[in-house]
Amino acid sequence: MHLRTFAFGLVFRILFLILLIGVMAWAFPQPKQWMLLVVLGIILIWRVVNLYNYVNITNRKLVRFLESVRYDDFSVRFSANQSDSTFRELSKQFNEVLDAFRQVRADKEANSQYLQTIVQHVNTGLIAFDESGRVELINNAALRLLGLYRLKVLKDLQEDNPELQALLQNLSSGGSVLYQAAVDRQLSITGTAIRMRGKLIKLVAIQNIQSELENKELEAWQNLTRVLRHEIMNSVTPIASLVSTMRDIVQQEMEETGHAASNETWQDLNEALEVVENRTNGLMNFVNAYRTFTSIPKPILNPVLVLPLVQRIASLFAPTLREKGIQLTWDIQPADLRLLLDQDQIEMVLINLIKNAVEILEGRPNACIEIKSFVDQTAQKAVLEVCDNGPGIEPNALEQIFIPFFTTKEDGTGVGLSLSRQILQMHSGVLSVESQLGHGARFSLIFRL
């Protein structure tokens, strides 16, 4: 319909030009018709220009339309006020198509923003990069888990963390590796490769499995402790009862026969039974000490100000510290730091750590214990540290001090630190230690914000 109208208008203009040229050809030989020729020439020029515009207006509109699509500039509008109904309808159709493109782009941007929001808020770290190492996508969880502020290309890791750079670049599709990012972050890194628009993109997922590993380890130790306690108690209890009965019989026999008191054999037998009874009771008490390790109540979490908590513990240790000549200082930053925790259980942890530090520092000159805290907003964690300037911890012992039953003390049970770590795990936190021989030790209580 519109093409037919356009063709009719084009034919009409051409016929009018032919007629106009014919009239000019007729009037040209006539010497008195020069005024008519001038007028006809002006009309001819006007109609030629009109024909040119008529023919090219569609081309211009089409070029503008295609350029707007090519450059995603859908703000272009075509005027629908032309007197010619053909061009008015054409402009209307172009505007409708551009409106449709504009709506599609808006929907696409909304979906992209929606997916970006989801990606940025998931707890799993995600990194996508191409074959050249240029990072196409990285979410906040990945930056937090890797301890980074930003990452544009993998080469940015070369200076500070070449191991991580090599691990990411060499990670095979479908492969999985473990990476220790920090004392509280054991990362599981898995990768897959996809091809998009002819480019090979590697998508890497990062998860912190530290808590899962520690929970499994804790569960294993608890099960082992429970079984050992059950079996040992089942065996030792009747032995203790029999030894006690035998001692009573021997004692009664010695009392009935007065001369037996001077008999060396009876004395040796009584002493031997006493030693066996004492050691049996000691073993039973030792095993019972692990009951708390397998039966810690679930923490009751409440907002607690850290500074008053530390001050109460410092007051508790004040007499002992004065007696032993040990200085205790604290620096809680920020001063109004408030954490969600079970106050009684965290006090138990701090008391155990300070007690251990006091035992290590006893008799050392310039002995000092420091309690300090800070907040890492980037990693979304608060850290409470207990530091001492003691002799430090042996490297071999450093790897085992949180293992139940392990102790470096002659009279220790090996429960305190393992129990403290369990309490932190139940708070969704981490208890870690750093130490160098001759430079003291630093125990860190790490809480998630």
C-alpha positions as CSV (number, residue, x, y, z in Angstrom):
1,M,0.0,0.0,0.0
2,H,2.7,2.5,1.1
3,L,5.1,1.4,-1.6
4,R,2.3,1.9,-4.2
5,T,1.7,5.4,-2.9
6,F,5.4,6.1,-3.0
7,A,5.6,4.9,-6.6
8,F,2.6,7.0,-7.6
9,G,4.2,10.1,-6.1
10,L,7.5,9.4,-7.9
11,V,5.8,8.8,-11.3
12,F,3.7,12.0,-10.8
13,R,6.8,14.1,-10.1
14,I,8.7,12.6,-13.1
15,L,5.8,13.3,-15.4
16,F,5.5,16.8,-14.1
17,L,9.2,17.4,-14.8
18,I,8.8,16.0,-18.4
19,L,5.8,18.3,-19.0
20,L,7.8,21.2,-17.6
21,I,10.8,20.5,-19.8
22,G,8.5,20.1,-22.8
23,V,6.9,23.5,-22.2
24,M,10.4,25.0,-21.8
25,A,11.5,23.4,-25.1
26,W,8.4,25.0,-26.8
27,A,9.0,28.4,-25.3
28,F,12.8,28.5,-25.9
29,P,12.7,29.4,-29.6
30,Q,10.1,32.2,-28.9
31,P,12.1,35.5,-28.3
32,K,9.4,37.1,-26.3
33,Q,8.9,34.2,-23.8
34,W,12.1,34.7,-21.8
35,M,10.2,35.7,-18.7
36,L,8.2,32.4,-19.0
37,L,11.5,30.5,-19.4
38,V,12.9,32.1,-16.2
39,V,9.8,31.2,-14.2
40,L,9.7,27.7,-15.7
41,G,13.5,27.3,-15.0
42,I,12.9,28.2,-11.3
43,I,10.0,25.8,-11.1
44,L,12.1,23.1,-12.8
45,I,15.0,23.5,-10.3
46,W,12.5,23.5,-7.4
47,R,10.9,20.3,-8.7
48,V,14.2,18.6,-9.3
49,V,15.2,19.4,-5.7
50,N,11.9,18.2,-4.5
51,L,12.3,14.9,-6.5
52,Y,15.7,14.4,-5.0
53,N,14.5,14.9,-1.5
54,Y,11.5,12.7,-2.2
55,V,13.6,9.9,-3.4
56,N,16.4,10.2,-0.7
57,I,14.2,10.8,2.4
58,T,13.6,7.1,2.7
59,N,17.3,6.4,2.4
60,R,18.2,9.0,5.0
61,K,15.6,7.6,7.4
62,L,16.9,4.1,6.8
63,V,20.5,5.1,7.4
64,R,19.6,6.8,10.6
65,F,17.6,3.8,11.7
66,L,20.4,1.4,11.0
67,E,23.0,3.6,12.7
68,S,20.9,3.8,15.8
69,V,20.6,0.0,15.9
70,R,24.3,-0.5,15.2
71,Y,25.4,1.9,18.0
72,D,22.5,1.0,20.4
73,D,21.3,4.5,20.3
74,F,17.6,4.0,20.7
75,S,16.9,7.6,21.7
76,V,16.5,8.5,18.0
77,R,13.0,9.5,17.0
78,F,11.6,9.9,13.5
79,S,9.2,12.8,12.9
80,A,5.7,11.7,12.0
81,N,4.5,15.1,11.0
82,Q,5.2,14.9,7.3
83,S,2.4,15.8,5.0
84,D,3.0,12.7,2.9
85,S,1.2,9.8,4.4
86,T,3.9,7.4,3.1
87,F,6.7,8.9,5.0
88,R,4.5,9.5,8.0
89,E,3.7,5.8,8.2
90,L,7.3,4.9,7.6
91,S,8.5,7.1,10.5
92,K,5.8,5.6,12.7
93,Q,7.1,2.0,11.8
94,F,10.7,3.0,12.5
95,N,9.7,4.5,15.9
96,E,7.8,1.3,16.8
97,V,10.8,-0.9,15.9
98,L,13.1,1.4,17.9
99,D,10.7,1.2,20.9
100,A,10.8,-2.6,20.6
101,F,14.6,-2.5,20.6
102,R,14.6,-0.1,23.6
103,Q,12.3,-2.4,25.5
104,V,14.5,-5.5,24.7
105,R,17.6,-3.6,25.8
106,A,15.9,-2.5,29.0
107,D,14.8,-6.1,29.7
108,K,18.4,-7.3,28.9
109,E,19.9,-4.7,31.3
110,A,17.4,-5.6,34.0
111,N,18.2,-9.3,33.7
112,S,21.9,-8.6,33.7
113,Q,21.6,-6.4,36.8
114,Y,19.5,-9.1,38.4
115,L,22.2,-11.8,37.7
116,Q,25.0,-9.5,38.8
117,T,23.2,-8.9,42.1
118,I,22.8,-12.6,42.6
119,V,26.5,-13.3,41.7
120,Q,27.7,-10.6,44.0
121,H,25.6,-11.8,47.0
122,V,26.3,-15.6,46.8
123,N,28.8,-16.9,49.4
124,T,30.6,-18.9,46.8
125,G,33.5,-17.0,45.1
126,L,33.3,-16.8,41.3
127,I,36.0,-15.7,38.9
128,A,35.7,-15.8,35.1
129,F,38.8,-15.0,32.9
130,D,39.8,-15.5,29.3
131,E,42.9,-17.2,27.9
132,S,45.0,-14.0,28.2
133,G,44.2,-13.9,31.9
134,R,41.9,-10.9,31.7
135,V,39.2,-11.1,34.4
136,E,35.7,-10.9,32.9
137,L,33.9,-11.3,36.2
138,I,34.8,-11.5,39.9
139,N,32.3,-11.2,42.8
140,N,32.8,-9.9,46.3
141,A,33.0,-13.4,47.9
142,A,36.0,-14.2,45.7
143,L,37.8,-11.0,46.6
144,R,37.1,-11.6,50.3
145,L,38.2,-15.3,50.2
146,L,41.4,-14.5,48.4
147,G,42.1,-11.4,50.5
148,L,42.1,-9.1,47.5
149,Y,40.8,-5.6,46.9
150,R,40.3,-5.9,43.2
151,L,41.6,-8.1,40.3
152,K,41.6,-7.0,36.7
153,V,44.1,-9.5,35.2
154,L,45.7,-12.6,36.7
155,K,49.2,-11.0,36.2
156,D,48.3,-8.7,39.1
157,L,48.9,-11.7,41.4
158,Q,52.4,-12.3,40.2
159,E,54.2,-10.1,42.7
160,D,52.3,-11.0,45.9
161,N,50.9,-14.4,45.2
162,P,52.5,-16.2,42.2
163,E,51.3,-19.6,43.6
164,L,47.7,-18.6,43.3
165,Q,48.2,-17.2,39.8
166,A,49.8,-20.4,38.6
167,L,47.0,-22.4,40.3
168,L,44.2,-20.5,38.5
169,Q,45.9,-20.5,35.1
170,N,46.7,-24.2,35.2
171,L,43.4,-25.4,36.7
172,S,41.9,-27.9,34.3
173,S,38.3,-28.0,33.3
174,G,36.5,-30.1,35.9
175,G,39.5,-30.1,38.1
176,S,39.6,-29.2,41.8
177,V,42.4,-28.2,44.2
178,L,42.9,-27.0,47.7
179,Y,44.5,-23.7,48.6
180,Q,45.4,-22.3,52.0
181,A,44.6,-18.6,51.6
182,A,45.0,-17.7,55.3
183,V,45.0,-19.4,58.7
184,D,41.2,-19.3,58.7
185,R,40.6,-20.0,55.0
186,Q,41.2,-23.4,53.5
187,L,39.8,-23.0,50.0
188,S,38.4,-25.5,47.6
189,I,38.9,-24.2,44.0
190,T,37.1,-25.9,41.1
191,G,37.1,-24.8,37.5
192,T,35.2,-25.4,34.2
193,A,35.7,-24.0,30.7
194,I,33.1,-22.6,28.4
195,R,33.3,-21.0,25.0
196,M,31.4,-17.7,24.5
197,R,31.4,-15.7,21.3
198,G,34.4,-17.7,20.1
199,K,36.4,-17.0,23.3
200,L,37.4,-19.7,25.8
201,I,36.3,-18.6,29.2
202,K,37.4,-20.3,32.4
203,L,34.9,-20.1,35.3
204,V,36.4,-20.8,38.7
205,A,34.3,-21.4,41.9
206,I,35.9,-20.9,45.3
207,Q,34.5,-22.1,48.6
208,N,35.9,-21.8,52.1
209,I,35.8,-25.4,53.5
210,Q,37.9,-24.6,56.7
211,S,34.9,-24.9,59.0
212,E,33.7,-28.1,57.3
213,L,37.2,-29.6,57.7
214,E,37.5,-28.5,61.3
215,N,34.0,-29.8,62.1
216,K,34.8,-33.2,60.6
217,E,38.0,-33.3,62.5
218,L,36.3,-32.3,65.7
219,E,33.6,-34.9,65.1
220,A,36.2,-37.6,64.5
221,W,38.1,-36.6,67.7
222,Q,34.8,-36.6,69.7
223,N,33.9,-40.0,68.5
224,L,37.3,-41.4,69.2
225,T,37.3,-39.8,72.7
226,R,33.9,-41.1,73.4
227,V,34.8,-44.7,72.4
228,L,38.1,-44.6,74.3
229,R,36.5,-43.2,77.4
230,H,33.8,-45.8,77.3
231,E,36.2,-48.7,76.8
232,I,38.8,-47.5,79.3
233,M,36.2,-46.9,81.9
234,N,34.6,-50.3,81.3
235,S,38.0,-51.9,81.9
236,V,39.4,-49.7,84.7
237,T,36.3,-49.4,86.9
238,P,36.2,-53.1,87.8
239,I,40.0,-53.1,88.3
240,A,39.7,-50.2,90.7
241,S,36.9,-52.0,92.6
242,L,38.9,-55.2,92.8
243,V,42.1,-53.4,94.0
244,S,40.1,-51.6,96.6
245,T,38.6,-54.8,97.9
246,M,42.0,-56.5,97.9
247,R,43.5,-53.7,100.0
248,D,40.6,-54.0,102.5
249,I,41.3,-57.7,102.8
250,V,45.0,-57.2,103.2
251,Q,44.4,-54.5,105.8
252,Q,42.0,-56.6,107.7
253,E,44.4,-59.6,107.7
254,M,47.2,-57.4,108.9
255,E,45.0,-56.1,111.8
256,E,43.9,-59.6,112.8
257,T,47.4,-60.9,112.9
258,G,49.4,-58.3,114.8
259,H,52.8,-59.8,113.9
260,A,52.0,-59.3,110.2
261,A,52.5,-55.6,110.5
262,S,56.3,-56.3,110.8
263,N,56.2,-58.8,107.9
264,E,58.0,-57.2,104.9
265,T,56.0,-59.3,102.4
266,W,52.6,-58.0,103.7
267,Q,54.0,-54.4,103.7
268,D,55.2,-54.7,100.1
269,L,51.8,-56.2,99.0
270,N,49.9,-53.4,100.7
271,E,52.1,-50.7,99.1
272,A,51.8,-52.3,95.7
273,L,48.0,-52.4,95.9
274,E,47.9,-48.8,97.1
275,V,50.0,-47.8,94.0
276,V,47.7,-49.7,91.7
277,E,44.7,-48.1,93.3
278,N,46.1,-44.6,93.0
279,R,47.1,-45.0,89.4
280,T,43.7,-46.6,88.5
281,N,41.9,-43.7,90.2
282,G,44.2,-41.2,88.4
283,L,43.5,-42.8,85.1
284,M,39.7,-42.7,85.7
285,N,40.0,-39.0,86.6
286,F,42.1,-38.4,83.5
287,V,39.5,-40.0,81.3
288,N,36.6,-38.2,83.0
289,A,38.4,-34.9,82.2
290,Y,37.5,-35.4,78.5
291,R,33.8,-35.6,79.2
292,T,33.6,-31.8,78.7
293,F,35.3,-32.2,75.4
294,T,32.3,-34.2,74.0
295,S,29.5,-32.4,75.8
296,I,29.9,-28.6,75.4
297,P,26.5,-27.0,75.4
298,K,25.3,-25.0,72.4
299,P,26.3,-21.4,72.8
300,I,23.7,-18.8,73.7
301,L,24.6,-15.9,71.5
302,N,24.0,-12.3,72.7
303,P,25.6,-8.9,71.8
304,V,28.5,-8.5,74.2
305,L,30.8,-5.5,74.6
306,V,34.4,-6.8,74.3
307,L,36.1,-4.1,76.4
308,P,34.2,-4.8,79.7
309,L,34.7,-8.6,79.1
310,V,38.5,-8.2,78.8
311,Q,38.6,-5.9,81.9
312,R,36.7,-8.5,84.0
313,I,39.2,-11.2,83.0
314,A,42.1,-8.8,83.7
315,S,40.7,-8.2,87.2
316,L,40.4,-11.9,87.8
317,F,44.1,-12.5,87.0
318,A,45.4,-9.3,88.7
319,P,46.6,-10.9,92.0
320,T,48.4,-13.8,90.2
321,L,50.0,-11.4,87.7
322,R,51.3,-9.1,90.5
323,E,52.7,-12.1,92.3
324,K,54.5,-13.4,89.3
325,G,55.6,-10.0,88.0
326,I,53.8,-10.2,84.7
327,Q,52.2,-7.2,83.0
328,L,48.8,-7.5,81.3
329,T,47.8,-4.7,78.9
330,W,44.9,-4.4,76.4
331,D,44.0,-2.3,73.4
332,I,40.4,-2.9,72.2
333,Q,39.7,-1.2,68.8
334,P,37.1,0.1,68.3
335,A,36.4,0.8,72.0
336,D,32.7,0.0,71.5
337,L,33.3,-3.3,69.7
338,R,30.3,-5.5,70.2
339,L,30.3,-9.2,69.2
340,L,27.5,-11.8,69.1
341,L,28.8,-14.5,71.4
342,D,28.3,-16.7,74.5
343,Q,30.0,-14.6,77.1
344,D,30.6,-17.5,79.6
345,Q,32.2,-19.7,76.9
346,I,34.4,-17.0,75.4
347,E,35.5,-16.0,78.9
348,M,36.5,-19.7,79.4
349,V,38.6,-19.5,76.2
350,L,40.4,-16.3,77.2
351,I,41.0,-17.5,80.8
352,N,42.6,-20.7,79.4
353,L,44.8,-18.7,77.0
354,I,45.9,-16.2,79.6
355,K,46.5,-19.1,82.1
356,N,48.8,-20.8,79.6
357,A,50.6,-17.6,78.9
358,V,51.2,-17.0,82.7
359,E,52.6,-20.5,83.1
360,I,55.0,-20.0,80.1
361,L,56.1,-16.5,81.3
362,E,56.7,-17.4,84.9
363,G,60.2,-16.4,86.0
364,R,61.0,-14.5,82.8
365,P,62.2,-10.9,82.9
366,N,59.9,-8.2,81.4
367,A,57.1,-10.7,81.0
368,C,54.1,-9.2,79.2
369,I,50.7,-10.3,78.0
370,E,48.7,-8.2,75.6
371,I,45.1,-8.5,74.6
372,K,44.0,-6.5,71.5
373,S,41.3,-6.4,68.9
374,F,40.6,-5.0,65.4
375,V,37.9,-5.2,62.8
376,D,38.7,-6.1,59.1
377,Q,35.7,-4.8,57.2
378,T,37.0,-6.2,53.9
379,A,37.2,-9.7,55.2
380,Q,34.0,-9.2,57.3
381,K,35.7,-10.4,60.5
382,A,36.6,-9.2,64.0
383,V,39.8,-10.5,65.6
384,L,40.6,-10.7,69.3
385,E,44.3,-11.5,70.0
386,V,46.1,-12.8,73.1
387,C,49.9,-12.2,72.7
388,D,52.8,-13.0,75.0
389,N,56.6,-12.3,74.8
390,G,57.5,-15.8,75.9
391,P,59.9,-18.3,74.4
392,G,57.5,-19.2,71.6
393,I,56.2,-22.6,70.5
394,E,58.3,-25.4,68.9
395,P,57.4,-25.7,65.2
396,N,56.6,-29.4,65.7
397,A,54.3,-28.7,68.6
398,L,52.7,-25.7,66.8
399,E,51.0,-28.1,64.4
400,Q,49.6,-30.3,67.2
401,I,48.6,-28.1,70.1
402,F,45.0,-28.1,69.1
403,I,44.9,-31.9,68.9
404,P,43.1,-33.5,71.9
405,F,45.4,-35.4,74.3
406,F,48.4,-33.5,73.1
407,T,50.2,-31.4,75.7
408,T,53.7,-30.0,76.4
409,K,53.1,-29.8,80.2
410,E,54.0,-32.5,82.6
411,D,50.7,-32.3,84.4
412,G,48.6,-31.2,81.4
413,T,45.6,-33.1,80.0
414,G,45.7,-31.7,76.4
415,V,42.1,-30.6,76.7
416,G,42.3,-26.8,77.1
417,L,43.2,-25.6,73.6
418,S,41.2,-28.3,71.8
419,L,38.2,-27.3,73.9
420,S,38.8,-23.6,73.2
421,R,39.0,-24.3,69.4
422,Q,35.7,-26.2,69.6
423,I,34.0,-23.3,71.4
424,L,35.2,-20.9,68.6
425,Q,33.9,-23.4,65.9
426,M,30.5,-23.4,67.6
427,H,30.6,-19.6,67.3
428,S,31.2,-20.0,63.6
429,G,34.7,-18.6,64.3
430,V,38.3,-19.8,64.3
431,L,41.0,-20.1,66.9
432,S,44.5,-19.9,65.3
433,V,48.1,-19.5,66.6
434,E,51.2,-17.9,65.2
435,S,54.6,-18.2,66.9
436,Q,58.3,-18.1,66.3
437,L,60.9,-19.4,68.8
438,G,62.1,-16.5,70.9
439,H,59.4,-14.2,69.8
440,G,56.4,-15.3,71.8
441,A,53.1,-16.5,70.6
442,R,49.9,-14.9,69.3
443,F,46.5,-16.7,69.6
444,S,43.7,-15.2,67.4
445,L,40.0,-15.5,68.1
446,I,38.4,-14.8,64.7
447,F,34.7,-13.9,64.7
448,R,32.5,-13.5,61.6
449,L,30.7,-10.2,61.4
